[in-house]
Amino acid sequence: MAIKTVMNLHEFAPSPDVNAAFSGLVAAAVQATALPSWCNNEVCREVQRRCSLSESEMEMYWSRRITSSARPQQELEKFWYIDNYRELVRREVGLLAGSGLFLSEGSHVAMIGSGPLPLTAWCLWHHTGAMVDLVDVAPAALVQSCELAQAITWPVGECLVADGAAAALPDSAYDVIYVAGLAGDSAEAKQQIIDNILPALRPSGRIVVRGAHGAKTLLYPAFDPNSLRRVQLLVEYNPDDDIINSVYVYKKG
């Protein structure tokens, strides 16, 4: 039912109907143990596409709403998924530590696919003090990110425009490079990103790639974490609660 409701949508900007449709889909994906038998690859890809469109619209709406507020920090706390972001980042920092990488104020991180509402980057800075550079293919998203950072008094790092899978990152600059769940919709696309960012990773650095597992692949594209070349998989984490994203931690292979 939740899938069919989303498939019947014609607009994706935040509204009561759109919000209810995607909230229902998220709840269904979290509760299910597997995809419905009738949900083939074509349907799944279309639902993912609609989720991506909705997420982009939602992020831009909320980023502008927070930025234009008289009390931006208080407005940020009203965002539906802020606690989910905080918890996911808290777990990721722990997974990184378990792999031997400890983030601190002296750490340098890049976020590939940061979007207009880069809450992962903000949570990383807030949790660890690390400086985070934002990287996205959409200049408008980066402009909005910079405005948001100024509004909430966040000392964000560089804002860098990527050209497809390519991003002009400085060599050996980063302790951790994040690849967002929507950055690259297949293993091949993820590999292109990995190939491009590897020179920017310090020898002891880590790459964090977000994905999805089980029924949560309705929301984000899945890929085989063991299929990526030139890197070694250190951690595979598939949450079994309301945290959506799977997390894969790599080092240089």
C-alpha positions in Angstrom: 0.0 0.0 0.0 2.8 2.4 0.9 4.6 1.7 -2.3 1.5 2.2 -4.4 0.8 5.5 -2.6 4.3 6.8 -3.5 3.9 5.6 -7.1 0.7 7.6 -7.5 2.4 10.9 -6.6 2.8 13.5 -9.3 4.6 16.1 -7.2 7.4 15.7 -4.7 7.8 19.1 -2.9 6.8 19.0 0.8 3.1 19.0 1.3 0.7 17.1 3.7 0.1 14.4 1.0 3.7 14.0 0.0 4.9 14.0 3.6 2.4 11.3 4.6 3.2 9.2 1.6 6.9 9.1 2.2 6.5 8.7 6.0 4.4 5.7 5.3 7.0 4.3 3.0 9.8 4.8 5.5 7.7 3.1 8.2 6.9 0.2 5.9 10.5 -0.3 4.9 11.7 -0.2 8.5 9.1 -2.8 9.6 9.5 -5.2 6.7 12.1 -8.0 6.6 12.1 -8.2 2.8 10.7 -6.6 -0.3 7.3 -7.7 -1.5 7.4 -10.4 -4.1 5.7 -8.2 -6.7 8.3 -5.4 -6.2 10.6 -6.2 -9.1 13.8 -4.3 -10.0 11.9 -1.9 -12.2 9.5 -0.9 -9.5 12.2 -0.7 -6.9 14.3 1.7 -9.1 11.3 3.9 -9.7 10.5 4.1 -6.0 14.2 5.0 -5.3 14.0 7.7 -8.0 10.9 9.2 -6.4 12.6 9.0 -3.0 15.6 10.8 -4.4 13.4 13.6 -5.9 11.4 13.9 -2.7 14.6 14.1 -0.5 16.1 16.8 -2.7 13.0 18.9 -2.5 12.7 18.3 1.2 16.3 19.2 1.9 16.1 22.5 -0.1 12.8 23.4 1.6 14.2 22.8 5.1 17.6 24.4 4.4 15.8 27.6 3.2 13.4 27.5 6.1 16.1 27.2 8.6 18.3 29.9 7.0 15.4 32.4 6.8 14.3 31.8 10.3 14.8 34.4 13.0 16.0 31.6 15.2 17.8 29.2 12.8 19.1 26.8 15.5 15.7 26.3 17.0 14.2 25.8 13.5 16.9 23.2 12.8 15.7 21.2 15.8 12.2 21.0 14.3 13.5 19.0 11.3 11.8 15.6 11.4 14.9 13.5 11.0 17.5 15.5 13.0 17.7 12.8 15.7 18.1 10.1 13.1 21.1 12.0 11.6 22.6 12.4 15.1 22.3 8.7 15.9 23.6 7.5 12.6 26.6 9.8 12.8 27.2 8.7 16.4 27.3 5.0 15.2 29.5 5.8 12.3 32.0 7.6 14.5 32.1 4.5 16.7 32.5 2.2 13.6 35.4 4.3 12.4 37.0 4.1 15.9 36.6 0.4 15.8 38.5 0.3 12.5 41.3 2.3 14.0 40.4 5.8 12.9 39.5 8.4 15.6 38.0 11.7 14.5 38.9 14.8 16.5 39.2 18.6 16.1 42.3 18.1 14.0 40.6 15.8 11.5 39.7 16.7 8.0 36.7 15.1 6.3 35.0 15.4 2.9 31.3 14.7 2.3 30.6 13.6 -1.3 27.0 14.3 -2.2 26.4 16.7 0.7 23.2 18.3 -0.7 21.6 21.6 0.4 21.0 20.3 3.9 24.3 18.7 4.9 23.3 17.5 8.3 25.7 14.5 8.3 28.6 17.0 8.0 27.1 19.3 10.6 26.6 16.3 13.0 30.2 15.2 12.4 31.5 18.6 13.3 29.3 18.9 16.3 30.2 15.4 17.5 33.9 15.4 16.9 35.0 18.9 16.0 36.3 17.7 12.6 36.5 20.2 9.7 34.2 19.0 6.9 34.4 20.0 3.3 31.2 19.7 1.2 31.2 18.3 -2.3 28.2 18.2 -4.6 27.4 18.2 -8.3 24.7 20.9 -7.8 26.1 24.5 -7.4 22.8 25.6 -6.0 23.0 23.0 -3.3 26.4 24.2 -2.2 25.3 27.9 -2.2 22.4 27.0 0.0 24.7 24.9 2.3 27.0 27.9 2.8 24.0 30.1 3.7 22.8 27.5 6.1 26.3 27.2 7.7 26.4 31.0 8.2 22.9 31.0 9.7 23.7 28.3 12.3 27.2 29.5 13.0 28.9 26.4 11.7 32.5 26.8 10.5 32.1 24.6 7.5 35.1 23.8 5.3 35.4 24.3 1.6 32.4 23.9 -0.7 33.5 22.1 -3.9 31.6 21.5 -7.1 32.0 18.0 -8.5 31.7 17.2 -12.2 29.8 13.9 -12.3 31.9 11.3 -10.4 34.9 13.7 -10.5 35.7 16.1 -7.7 38.9 18.2 -7.6 40.0 17.3 -4.1 43.5 18.0 -2.8 45.9 15.1 -2.7 46.3 13.2 0.7 44.1 15.8 2.4 41.5 13.8 4.2 41.3 11.4 7.1 37.8 10.3 6.1 35.8 10.7 2.9 32.1 10.1 3.0 30.1 8.9 0.0 26.4 9.6 0.5 23.7 7.1 -0.1 22.5 8.9 -3.2 26.0 9.6 -4.6 26.2 6.9 -7.3 23.2 4.7 -7.9 25.0 1.5 -8.7 28.3 -0.4 -7.8 29.8 1.0 -11.1 28.9 4.5 -10.2 30.3 4.1 -6.7 33.5 2.7 -8.1 33.9 5.8 -10.3 33.6 7.9 -7.2 36.1 5.7 -5.3 38.6 5.9 -8.1 38.4 9.6 -8.1 38.7 10.2 -4.4 41.4 7.7 -3.5 44.3 10.2 -4.2 42.7 12.6 -1.7 42.7 10.1 1.1 45.6 10.0 3.5 47.4 6.6 3.7 45.8 5.8 7.1 42.4 7.2 6.1 39.0 5.7 5.7 36.2 5.9 3.2 32.6 5.6 4.6 30.0 4.6 2.0 26.3 4.6 2.8 23.9 2.1 1.2 20.9 0.1 2.2 19.9 -3.5 2.9 16.8 -5.6 2.8 13.5 -3.7 2.4 15.3 -0.4 3.1 16.6 -0.7 -0.5 13.2 0.9 -1.5 14.6 4.1 -0.1 18.3 4.0 -1.2 20.1 2.0 -3.9 21.9 -1.1 -2.7 25.2 -2.4 -4.0 27.6 -5.3 -3.2 30.0 -3.8 -0.7 32.6 -6.4 -1.6 32.5 -5.4 -5.2 34.5 -2.2 -4.9 38.0 -2.4 -6.2 41.2 -0.7 -4.9 39.8 -0.6 -1.4 39.5 -3.1 1.5 36.2 -3.5 3.4 36.8 -3.2 7.1 33.2 -2.9 8.5 29.8 -3.7 7.2 26.9 -2.5 9.3 23.2 -3.1 8.6 21.1 -1.5 11.3 18.0 -3.5 12.4 16.1 -0.5 13.8 14.7 2.8 12.4 18.1 3.9 11.1 17.8 3.6 7.3 21.3 3.6 5.9 23.8 0.7 6.0 27.4 1.7 6.5 30.5 0.4 4.9 34.0 1.4 6.1 37.0 0.9 3.8 40.7 1.6 3.7 42.9 1.8 0.7 43.5 -1.7 -0.8 
